[in-house]
């Protein structure tokens, strides 16, 4: 799991949603397509990189789900020991 600063410049804070194909994220403000690594692949901000925020990322899904019922983690799908997981 990675956390990014949503400020793309001094006056714009981006809001994200999952892309239609579920593999990336899209900012609502410009419709630009971002990878789960924070790189803008296409759109108004193409070539931009979101700044990562240092954090403790040893969260387990069951802990997250206790605090955010119905919350969703998405990213590049991986198969770990026959269990489908999503890693960002």
N, C-alpha and C positions, 0 to 999 in steps of 0.2 A: 504494500500500500504506500502511496506517495501523496504528499500534500503540497499544493502549490499556492503561491500568492496570486490572487485573481486580478491584481492591478496590472493592466497592460501598459498603461502610461500614467502620468500624474493625475488624470481626471477621469479615467474609465475603469470601473470595476466590473469584470465580466461575470455573467451568470451562465451556468452550464446545464445541459441536459444530455442524456445518452443519445447517440446518433441513431438513425433509423435502422442501420444494420447491427447496432449493438456493439461495434468494435471500437468506436472512438467516442469523443464528446464533441458537442457543438455549442458555441457560445450563442446565446439568445440575442445579444446586441447586434452582431454582424452576420451570424450564420456561418462563421468560419469553422473549419473542421480541425480538431486538435487530437493528437495521439494521447494515449494514457501516460506518456512520458513528458507531456507538457509542451510538445512542439506543434506549432500550427502548420498543418499540411496543405491547406488551401483556403482561399477566401481573403478577406480584407487584411488579416494579420499574417498571411503566409510568410513563413520563414522566421516568425517570432518564437521565442521560447519563454515559457512561464518560469519564474524563479521558484525553486523548491524551498520548502520551509522545513527546517530540521524538526523532527518529532520522534517519538518513541513508537515504532511501528510493529510491536509484538502483540497486536490485538488479535484475539481469536473471534471468529464469527459469533459464537454463542454469547460472548460478553457484549459485543456490539449490538446484537439483536435484543438483548435485555433492555438496553437504553433507547434503542431506535427500532421498535417493532415495525416490521414491514420495510425496513431500510434495505438498500440494495448496494452491493459492491460489484462493479463491473470492470472489465478490462480484457486482456487477451486470454481466451479460454485455454486451460491446460488440463491434462488428465493425470491425476496423481493417484497411483495405486487403484485404478478403476473408479476413482471418485472424481467427478467433474468439478473443477474449481476455477475461479477467475482470479487472476493475479494482475495487479496494476503496478 
